[in-house]
Amino acid sequence: LRFFGNLTQTQIADRIGISQMHVSRLLARSLATLRGQLTAG
């Protein structure tokens, strides 16, 4: 939703019923996981 839907964290939070801070944490964790997998080769 953030990148393909071009939604803000607040819009995502409203849409799925969680806080904006939780969206922020989920995005950060997801991006860190992806970066780790991409750099691990």
VEXDREN-2710 file (C-alpha; in Angstrom, 1 decimal):
% VEXDREN-2710
k/r/px/py/pz
1/LEU/0.0/0.0/0.0
2/ARG/2.8/2.4/0.8
3/PHE/4.7/2.1/-2.4
4/PHE/2.3/0.5/-4.9
5/GLY/-0.8/2.3/-3.6
6/ASN/1.1/5.6/-3.0
7/LEU/-0.6/5.9/0.4
8/THR/0.7/7.7/3.4
9/GLN/1.3/5.9/6.7
10/THR/-1.8/7.6/8.1
11/GLN/-4.0/6.5/5.2
12/ILE/-2.7/2.9/5.5
13/ALA/-3.4/3.0/9.3
14/ASP/-7.0/4.3/8.7
15/ARG/-7.6/1.7/6.0
16/ILE/-6.5/-1.3/8.0
17/GLY/-7.5/-0.1/11.4
18/ILE/-4.1/0.3/13.2
19/SER/-2.2/3.2/14.5
20/GLN/0.1/5.2/12.3
21/MET/3.0/4.4/14.6
22/HIS/2.4/0.7/14.1
23/VAL/2.4/1.2/10.4
24/SER/5.7/3.0/10.7
25/ARG/7.2/0.1/12.8
26/LEU/5.9/-2.5/10.3
27/LEU/7.4/-0.7/7.4
28/ALA/10.8/-0.2/9.0
29/ARG/10.9/-3.9/10.0
30/SER/9.9/-5.1/6.6
31/LEU/12.4/-2.8/4.8
32/ALA/15.2/-4.0/7.1
33/THR/14.3/-7.6/6.4
34/LEU/14.3/-7.0/2.6
35/ARG/17.6/-5.1/2.8
36/GLY/19.2/-7.9/4.8
37/GLN/18.0/-10.6/2.4
38/LEU/19.2/-8.6/-0.6
39/THR/22.7/-7.9/0.8
40/ALA/23.1/-11.5/2.0
41/GLY/23.0/-12.6/-1.6
END
